[in-house]
Amino acid sequence: MNTKNVSNILPEREAKPKWLRVKLPTGKKYTELRGLVDKYKLNTICTSGSCPNMGECWGEGTATFMILGNICTRSCGFCGVKTGRPETVDWDEPEKVARSIKIMNIKHAVLTSVDRDDLKDMGSIMWAETVKAVRRMNPETTLETLIPDFQGIEQHIDRIIDVAPEVVSHNIETVRRLTREVRIQAKYDRSLGVLKYLKEQGQRRTKSGIMLGLGETREEVIETLHDLKDNDVDVVTIGQYLQPSKKHLPVKRFILPDQFDEYRQIGLDLGFRHVESSALVRSSYKAQKHIN
């Protein structure tokens, strides 16, 4: 193993390190939004996913919302979302999401979804309708859409491009070698193809994310950064994988802060517009900055 790798990772089965300990969210803005979420039973990924950055993001007027239900047709080894037969599409959902954003007075909203391979349109029509509803009700709110791969079908991707969110994100999640194990029904090159197609069709800002600690090497991470840059991705997020439950893939390594700093610098040197790289970074971290 590369000696540089050894100096920047911890042994397997190490207890969770101190830099992964999260302070409880505080602040007036967070308290106000938490009260609204509880009062109106609003559904945000921030709360349901117990995001470590919830207090910081809410304080900056950013929140993430998931559409198309909470049951996924795929069974990725890293993801805590339930897998199974999804419920019927709720066509009132676009208005519900738009209303939640208005109630919370969100300045920048991130929309994401489960994979809906059971639907003929892969859920892309609901995606477009949700963006339209948010625009109608919240004309000053900027949007990021964190989309699935839609099996690489251009007709479905076009629906996202047509509604012109400020940022379109699709996560590569891991390095090429680990993709089959980590993202069972996904393909590394298909994800790169989605990102490339978005840019070719005129999407202004594209974004992707990588999780570390699943057994990848330093060289593989750098290769993935090169692959993303070669496909004209503008923004990349790099964070520590944390095991959602005992049924999910185990954490192989806790990456040290120095290694995250190095990856950030490598990304910036490659020419990415923004690189967010630290243990607690998640896809929507600092999302409001990425529109610029």
C-alpha positions in Angstrom: 0.0 0.0 0.0 1.2 3.5 -0.7 2.9 4.9 2.4 1.1 8.2 1.9 -2.2 6.3 2.2 -1.0 4.7 5.4 -0.2 8.0 7.1 -3.6 9.4 6.2 -6.0 6.7 7.3 -6.9 5.0 10.5 -6.9 1.2 11.2 -10.1 -0.7 10.5 -12.7 -0.9 13.2 -11.4 2.2 14.9 -13.9 4.0 17.1 -15.5 7.0 15.5 -12.9 9.8 15.7 -13.4 13.1 17.5 -13.7 15.1 14.3 -16.9 13.2 13.5 -18.6 14.4 16.7 -21.3 16.9 15.9 -22.5 19.7 18.1 -26.3 19.9 18.6 -27.7 22.6 16.2 -28.5 25.9 17.8 -29.4 29.4 16.9 -32.5 31.5 16.4 -33.0 30.6 12.7 -32.6 26.9 13.4 -35.1 27.1 16.3 -37.7 28.9 14.2 -37.4 26.4 11.3 -37.5 23.4 13.6 -40.7 24.7 15.1 -42.2 25.2 11.6 -41.2 21.7 10.5 -42.8 20.2 13.6 -45.9 22.3 13.5 -46.7 21.7 9.8 -45.2 18.2 9.7 -42.9 19.2 6.8 -40.8 16.5 5.3 -37.1 17.4 4.9 -34.1 15.1 4.3 -32.3 17.3 6.8 -34.4 15.9 9.7 -35.3 12.5 8.4 -31.7 11.8 7.5 -30.3 13.4 10.7 -27.9 15.4 8.7 -24.9 16.6 10.8 -25.0 20.0 9.0 -28.7 20.8 9.6 -28.2 23.7 12.0 -25.6 25.4 9.8 -27.6 24.9 6.6 -30.9 26.0 8.1 -29.1 29.1 9.5 -28.2 30.0 6.0 -31.7 29.5 4.6 -31.0 26.1 2.9 -32.9 22.9 3.2 -33.3 19.6 1.3 -36.5 17.9 0.3 -37.1 14.4 -1.0 -39.8 13.6 -3.6 -41.4 10.5 -5.0 -41.9 8.8 -1.6 -39.4 7.2 0.7 -39.1 3.7 -0.7 -36.4 3.1 -3.4 -36.4 0.5 -6.2 -32.6 0.1 -5.8 -30.7 -1.5 -2.9 -27.4 0.4 -2.7 -25.1 -0.9 0.0 -24.4 2.5 1.5 -27.9 4.0 1.6 -30.3 4.1 4.6 -33.4 4.6 2.5 -35.8 1.6 2.4 -35.9 -0.7 -0.6 -39.0 -2.3 -1.9 -42.2 -1.7 -3.9 -42.8 2.1 -3.8 -46.1 3.7 -3.1 -48.3 5.3 -5.8 -47.1 8.6 -7.0 -48.7 11.5 -5.1 -49.5 14.1 -7.7 -50.1 16.7 -5.0 -46.5 16.5 -3.9 -45.2 19.3 -6.0 -47.5 21.8 -4.3 -46.7 20.3 -0.9 -43.0 20.8 -1.4 -43.5 24.3 -2.8 -45.7 25.2 0.2 -43.1 23.8 2.7 -40.4 25.9 1.1 -42.6 29.0 1.4 -43.5 28.3 5.0 -39.9 27.8 5.9 -38.9 30.9 3.8 -36.1 28.9 2.2 -33.6 30.9 0.1 -32.0 27.9 -1.6 -33.7 24.5 -1.9 -32.2 21.2 -2.8 -34.5 18.6 -4.2 -33.7 14.9 -4.3 -35.6 11.6 -4.7 -35.5 7.9 -4.5 -34.9 5.9 -7.7 -38.2 5.0 -9.3 -37.2 2.4 -11.9 -40.8 1.1 -11.6 -42.2 4.1 -13.4 -42.1 4.4 -17.2 -40.7 8.0 -16.9 -38.5 7.1 -13.9 -40.2 9.9 -12.0 -38.9 12.6 -14.3 -42.3 14.1 -14.9 -42.8 14.6 -11.1 -39.3 16.1 -10.9 -40.2 18.7 -13.6 -43.6 19.5 -12.0 -42.0 20.0 -8.6 -39.5 22.5 -9.9 -42.3 24.3 -11.7 -44.4 24.4 -8.5 -41.5 25.7 -6.4 -40.8 28.4 -9.0 -44.5 29.5 -9.1 -44.8 29.8 -5.3 -41.2 30.9 -4.5 -39.9 32.9 -7.4 -36.9 34.2 -5.4 -35.8 30.7 -4.3 -32.9 29.2 -6.1 -32.8 25.4 -6.8 -30.5 22.5 -6.9 -31.8 19.1 -8.2 -29.9 16.1 -7.0 -31.2 13.6 -9.5 -30.9 9.8 -10.0 -29.4 8.5 -13.2 -32.8 7.9 -14.9 -31.0 4.8 -16.3 -29.2 7.2 -18.6 -32.3 7.8 -20.7 -31.9 11.2 -22.3 -35.6 11.9 -22.7 -36.0 11.8 -18.9 -32.9 13.9 -18.3 -34.2 16.5 -20.8 -37.1 17.1 -18.5 -34.7 18.4 -15.8 -32.8 20.5 -18.3 -36.0 22.1 -19.6 -37.0 23.5 -16.2 -33.5 24.9 -15.7 -32.6 24.6 -12.0 -29.6 26.6 -11.1 -27.6 23.5 -10.3 -28.1 19.9 -11.4 -26.3 17.3 -9.3 -25.8 13.6 -9.7 -23.5 11.7 -7.4 -20.9 9.3 -8.6 -20.7 8.1 -4.9 -17.5 6.0 -5.1 -14.6 5.0 -7.3 -14.9 2.8 -10.4 -13.6 -0.4 -8.7 -16.2 -0.3 -5.9 -19.2 0.8 -7.9 -20.7 -2.7 -8.4 -20.5 -3.4 -4.6 -21.6 0.1 -3.4 -24.2 1.0 -6.1 -25.5 -2.4 -7.1 -27.9 -1.3 -9.9 -25.8 1.8 -11.0 -22.9 2.1 -13.4 -19.9 4.3 -13.1 -19.7 5.3 -16.7 -23.4 5.8 -16.9 -23.2 8.4 -14.1 -20.4 10.1 -15.9 -22.5 10.0 -19.1 -25.4 11.7 -17.3 -23.1 14.5 -16.1 -21.6 15.0 -19.5 -25.0 15.0 -21.2 -26.3 17.7 -18.9 -23.4 20.0 -19.8 -23.6 19.2 -23.5 -27.3 20.3 -23.5 -26.5 23.6 -21.9 -26.9 23.0 -18.1 -25.0 25.9 -16.6 -23.8 24.3 -13.3 -23.3 20.6 -12.7 -22.2 18.8 -9.5 -21.3 15.4 -8.1 -20.3 13.8 -4.8 -17.9 11.1 -3.5 -18.0 9.1 -0.2 -14.7 8.0 1.3 -13.9 5.2 3.7 -15.3 2.2 1.7 -11.9 0.8 0.8 -10.8 3.1 -2.0 -7.2 4.1 -2.5 -5.8 7.6 -2.7 -5.0 7.0 -6.4 -8.6 5.9 -7.1 -10.0 9.0 -5.5 -7.7 11.2 -7.6 -8.7 9.2 -10.7 -12.4 9.8 -10.0 -11.7 13.5 -9.6 -10.0 13.5 -13.0 -13.0 11.6 -14.5 -15.5 14.1 -13.1 -13.4 17.1 -14.4 -13.0 15.4 -17.8 -16.8 15.4 -18.0 -17.1 19.1 -17.3 -18.4 18.8 -13.7 -18.2 22.2 -11.9 -18.6 21.3 -8.2 -17.6 18.2 -6.2 -18.3 17.3 -2.6 -16.2 14.8 -0.7 -17.2 13.3 2.7 -16.8 10.4 5.1 -19.1 7.4 4.6 -20.9 6.4 7.8 -22.7 3.1 8.1 -26.5 3.6 8.5 -27.0 0.2 10.1 -25.4 -3.2 10.6 -27.1 -4.4 7.4 -25.1 -1.8 5.3 -21.5 -1.8 4.1 -19.1 -1.4 6.9 -16.7 1.6 7.2 -13.3 0.4 6.2 -11.4 3.6 7.1 -12.0 6.9 8.8 -10.2 9.4 6.7 -8.0 12.0 8.5 -8.7 15.7 8.1 -5.3 16.2 6.4 -6.3 13.8 3.6 -9.6 15.7 3.0 -7.6 18.9 2.8 -5.3 17.3 0.2 -8.2 16.1 -1.9 -9.7 19.6 -1.8 -6.5 21.2 -3.1 -6.2 18.5 -5.8 -9.7 19.3 -6.9 -9.1 23.0 -7.0 -5.9 22.5 -8.9 -7.8 20.5 -11.5 -10.1 23.5 -12.0 -13.3 22.6 -10.2 -15.2 25.8 -9.3 -16.0 24.6 -5.8 -14.7 21.7 -3.8 -16.2 20.8 -0.4 -14.0 18.2 1.3 -14.2 17.2 5.0 -15.5 14.3 7.0 -19.0 15.8 7.6 -19.6 17.1 4.1 -22.8 15.8 2.5 -24.2 16.5 -1.0 -26.1 19.6 -0.1 -23.4 21.1 2.2 -22.8 24.8 1.3 -25.2 24.2 -1.6 -26.2 27.9 -1.8 -22.6 28.8 -2.7 -22.6 26.5 -5.7 -24.9 28.5 -7.9 -22.1 31.1 -8.3 
